[in-house]
């Protein structure tokens, strides 16, 4: 797992370098970038790497848990106790991210390791999804047996609510 996670981190950092160079050549140095969340699995262990506000959730035993921490101005305020979580979504700077692939020459990628149990469901997604769908809805839909159908249902629900941002999602289940 350690080697796969290291290779994944190296790939994300390489992508950062390529995006910065592409922006320099094609967009006069204007910042272009994106958030990223990725997961690797080996046996009953997993690792997640991310930069920005794309997230990894785990559904287990009827509850949904966010395994990542957003790299955003508002998340920093919440972690410092300067803003409560209930007010974070409506904060005027709720869309300000502090890390993104392609935004700065040096990218710090965070990671988390976790155990995997049979039946766990993992949802990797962008803020375009979780800003439109409540956690209880994500848990309910993602927990259905057919992950392909669950993915389509989450996307359809998000789009029906206006999808104010781009939407990316992947659902994986431990068998």
VOPAGU-2260 file (C-alpha; in pm, 1 decimal, decimal comma):
REM VOPAGU-2260
SITE   aa  ch    i         X         Y         Z
SITE  UNK   A    0       0,0       0,0       0,0
SITE  UNK   A    1     283,0     236,2      88,5
SITE  UNK   A    2     440,1     200,8    -256,5
SITE  UNK   A    3     108,8     246,6    -442,2
SITE  UNK   A    4      26,9     555,3    -235,6
SITE  UNK   A    5     372,9     700,1    -303,2
SITE  UNK   A    6     330,2     641,3    -678,7
SITE  UNK   A    7     -11,9     804,6    -669,0
SITE  UNK   A    8     125,9    1107,6    -484,7
SITE  UNK   A    9     410,1    1133,6    -735,9
SITE  UNK   A   10     158,3    1127,2   -1023,0
SITE  UNK   A   11     -48,9    1404,6    -865,3
SITE  UNK   A   12     262,7    1617,6    -815,3
SITE  UNK   A   13     371,4    1550,3   -1175,8
SITE  UNK   A   14      27,1    1660,2   -1291,8
SITE  UNK   A   15      67,1    1979,4   -1089,5
SITE  UNK   A   16     393,8    2056,5   -1268,7
SITE  UNK   A   17     239,5    1983,5   -1609,3
SITE  UNK   A   18     -61,1    2207,2   -1542,9
SITE  UNK   A   19     158,6    2497,2   -1435,2
SITE  UNK   A   20     372,7    2461,1   -1747,7
SITE  UNK   A   21      64,7    2430,3   -1970,3
SITE  UNK   A   22     -83,5    2745,8   -1814,3
SITE  UNK   A   23     244,4    2929,6   -1868,7
SITE  UNK   A   24     261,0    2830,2   -2235,1
SITE  UNK   A   25    -106,0    2854,4   -2333,7
SITE  UNK   A   26    -269,6    3093,1   -2088,0
SITE  UNK   A   27       1,4    3352,0   -2023,3
SITE  UNK   A   28      65,3    3208,9   -1676,7
SITE  UNK   A   29    -296,3    3240,0   -1563,9
SITE  UNK   A   30    -376,8    2984,7   -1294,0
SITE  UNK   A   31    -561,2    2675,0   -1409,5
SITE  UNK   A   32    -622,2    2398,8   -1167,3
SITE  UNK   A   33    -849,0    2145,9   -1009,4
SITE  UNK   A   34    -903,9    1956,7    -689,4
SITE  UNK   A   35    -830,9    1586,8    -666,2
SITE  UNK   A   36    -923,3    1290,2    -450,8
SITE  UNK   A   37    -789,5     940,6    -516,3
SITE  UNK   A   38    -793,4     610,0    -333,9
SITE  UNK   A   39    -575,3     300,3    -351,5
SITE  UNK   A   40    -656,0     -32,8    -189,8
SITE  UNK   A   41    -447,3    -332,6     -92,3
SITE  UNK   A   42    -619,3    -623,0      81,1
SITE  UNK   A   43    -803,9    -476,8     380,3
SITE  UNK   A   44    -623,1    -141,8     386,5
SITE  UNK   A   45    -680,1     176,1     193,8
SITE  UNK   A   46    -511,9     507,7     139,4
SITE  UNK   A   47    -663,1     830,4      16,2
SITE  UNK   A   48    -470,1    1125,4    -122,2
SITE  UNK   A   49    -623,4    1462,3    -194,2
SITE  UNK   A   50    -572,3    1832,2    -254,5
SITE  UNK   A   51    -856,9    2080,0    -241,9
SITE  UNK   A   52   -1216,0    2015,1    -149,1
SITE  UNK   A   53   -1291,9    1692,7    -332,2
SITE  UNK   A   54   -1379,0    1433,0     -70,1
SITE  UNK   A   55   -1378,2    1066,6      21,8
SITE  UNK   A   56   -1672,3     934,7     224,0
SITE  UNK   A   57   -1712,5     586,6     370,9
SITE  UNK   A   58   -2052,1     428,7     431,8
SITE  UNK   A   59   -2028,9     160,4     699,6
SITE  UNK   A   60   -2290,3      12,6     932,2
SITE  UNK   A   61   -2554,9     263,2     828,4
SITE  UNK   A   62   -2350,5     578,1     873,6
SITE  UNK   A   63   -2154,8     804,4     640,5
SITE  UNK   A   64   -1817,4     940,8     746,5
SITE  UNK   A   65   -1603,0    1194,9     563,4
SITE  UNK   A   66   -1244,1    1063,2     562,8
SITE  UNK   A   67   -1083,4    1373,4     410,1
SITE  UNK   A   68   -1060,1    1730,9     534,0
SITE  UNK   A   69   -1129,1    2014,6     290,9
SITE  UNK   A   70    -843,0    2242,6     198,1
SITE  UNK   A   71   -1044,2    2562,4     207,5
SITE  UNK   A   72   -1045,8    2894,1     386,6
SITE  UNK   A   73   -1375,0    2813,3     559,1
SITE  UNK   A   74   -1259,3    2465,2     670,5
SITE  UNK   A   75    -953,7    2630,7     824,1
SITE  UNK   A   76   -1179,0    2876,0    1011,9
SITE  UNK   A   77   -1390,4    2586,5    1142,3
SITE  UNK   A   78   -1084,2    2386,0    1254,6
SITE  UNK   A   79    -949,5    2694,0    1436,7
SITE  UNK   A   80   -1282,2    2738,3    1617,3
SITE  UNK   A   81   -1347,4    3074,7    1450,2
SITE  UNK   A   82   -1657,5    2955,4    1263,6
SITE  UNK   A   83   -1906,9    2681,4    1343,8
SITE  UNK   A   84   -1972,1    2406,5    1090,6
SITE  UNK   A   85   -2338,7    2503,6    1051,1
SITE  UNK   A   86   -2241,0    2849,3     919,6
SITE  UNK   A   87   -1962,2    2725,7     690,8
SITE  UNK   A   88   -2177,0    2655,0     383,1
SITE  UNK   A   89   -2326,9    3004,6     380,9
SITE  UNK   A   90   -2001,5    3187,5     451,5
SITE  UNK   A   91   -1915,8    3443,6     177,4
SITE  UNK   A   92   -1575,7    3275,9     123,6
SITE  UNK   A   93   -1709,6    2919,7     115,8
SITE  UNK   A   94   -1574,3    2868,7    -237,2
SITE  UNK   A   95   -1214,2    2973,8    -159,1
SITE  UNK   A   96    -984,3    2670,7    -169,4
SITE  UNK   A   97    -633,9    2675,4     -25,6
SITE  UNK   A   98    -487,4    2390,7    -233,6
SITE  UNK   A   99    -540,7    2276,1    -590,4
SITE  UNK   A  100    -348,7    2084,8    -852,7
SITE  UNK   A  101    -196,3    2345,2   -1086,8
SITE  UNK   A  102    -238,8    2644,1    -855,9
SITE  UNK   A  103     112,9    2672,4    -707,4
SITE  UNK   A  104     455,4    2544,9    -804,1
SITE  UNK   A  105     474,8    2334,0    -488,3
SITE  UNK   A  106     175,7    2115,4    -405,9
SITE  UNK   A  107     123,2    1955,1     -68,9
SITE  UNK   A  108     -92,2    1643,4     -99,3
SITE  UNK   A  109    -261,5    1515,6     215,5
SITE  UNK   A  110    -319,7    1147,9     282,0
SITE  UNK   A  111    -508,2     926,3     520,2
SITE  UNK   A  112    -483,7     550,9     578,3
SITE  UNK   A  113    -783,4     342,4     685,7
SITE  UNK   A  114    -905,1     -12,0     729,8
SITE  UNK   A  115   -1149,6    -164,7     483,7
SITE  UNK   A  116   -1426,5    -399,0     589,5
SITE  UNK   A  117   -1640,2    -619,8     368,7
SITE  UNK   A  118   -1943,0    -421,0     249,7
SITE  UNK   A  119   -1786,9     -77,4     298,6
SITE  UNK   A  120   -1896,1     167,9      31,7
SITE  UNK   A  121   -1664,0     451,1     -69,9
SITE  UNK   A  122   -1779,1     768,1    -242,9
SITE  UNK   A  123   -1516,2     990,0    -401,0
SITE  UNK   A  124   -1672,0    1316,3    -515,5
SITE  UNK   A  125   -1633,8    1682,2    -596,2
SITE  UNK   A  126   -1808,1    1967,0    -418,7
SITE  UNK   A  127   -2052,5    1986,7    -707,5
SITE  UNK   A  128   -2210,8    1671,8    -563,7
SITE  UNK   A  129   -2194,7    1716,4    -188,2
SITE  UNK   A  130   -2310,1    2079,0    -204,0
SITE  UNK   A  131   -2635,6    1968,7    -371,4
SITE  UNK   A  132   -2710,9    1646,0    -182,8
SITE  UNK   A  133   -2755,3    1596,2     191,2
SITE  UNK   A  134   -2536,7    1340,3     366,6
SITE  UNK   A  135   -2839,0    1121,2     450,5
SITE  UNK   A  136   -2933,5    1111,8      80,8
SITE  UNK   A  137   -2577,4    1024,5     -20,9
SITE  UNK   A  138   -2574,0     742,3     233,9
SITE  UNK   A  139   -2910,7     607,2     124,9
SITE  UNK   A  140   -2838,7     613,5    -248,0
SITE  UNK   A  141   -2472,7     503,9    -234,5
SITE  UNK   A  142   -2559,2     208,6      -9,8
SITE  UNK   A  143   -2780,4      36,9    -267,1
SITE  UNK   A  144   -2650,6    -291,2    -403,5
SITE  UNK   A  145   -2579,7    -175,7    -761,1
SITE  UNK   A  146   -2305,4      90,2    -744,2
SITE  UNK   A  147   -2344,1     179,4   -1112,5
SITE  UNK   A  148   -2713,4     253,0   -1060,2
SITE  UNK   A  149   -2631,6     440,1    -738,1
SITE  UNK   A  150   -2382,1     657,9    -924,5
SITE  UNK   A  151   -2639,1     741,1   -1191,6
SITE  UNK   A  152   -2902,6     819,7    -927,6
SITE  UNK   A  153   -2669,0    1053,8    -739,0
SITE  UNK   A  154   -2574,7    1233,4   -1059,4
SITE  UNK   A  155   -2938,2    1263,3   -1171,4
SITE  UNK   A  156   -3043,0    1399,3    -832,4
SITE  UNK   A  157   -2761,4    1650,5    -833,4
SITE  UNK   A  158   -2844,7    1766,8   -1186,0
SITE  UNK   A  159   -3215,2    1794,8   -1102,6
SITE  UNK   A  160   -3121,1    2038,5    -825,4
SITE  UNK   A  161   -2929,6    2265,9   -1059,0
SITE  UNK   A  162   -2573,1    2137,4   -1014,3
SITE  UNK   A  163   -2424,1    2479,8    -950,7
SITE  UNK   A  164   -2072,0    2338,6    -994,2
SITE  UNK   A  165   -1913,4    2058,3   -1194,3
SITE  UNK   A  166   -1992,0    1712,1   -1060,2
SITE  UNK   A  167   -1755,5    1416,1   -1038,6
SITE  UNK   A  168   -1815,0    1095,7    -847,5
SITE  UNK   A  169   -1700,7     738,9    -811,5
SITE  UNK   A  170   -1857,0     471,7    -590,7
SITE  UNK   A  171   -1658,4     163,9    -488,2
SITE  UNK   A  172   -1760,9    -123,7    -265,4
SITE  UNK   A  173   -1545,0    -371,8     -76,6
SITE  UNK   A  174   -1652,7    -724,7    -165,8
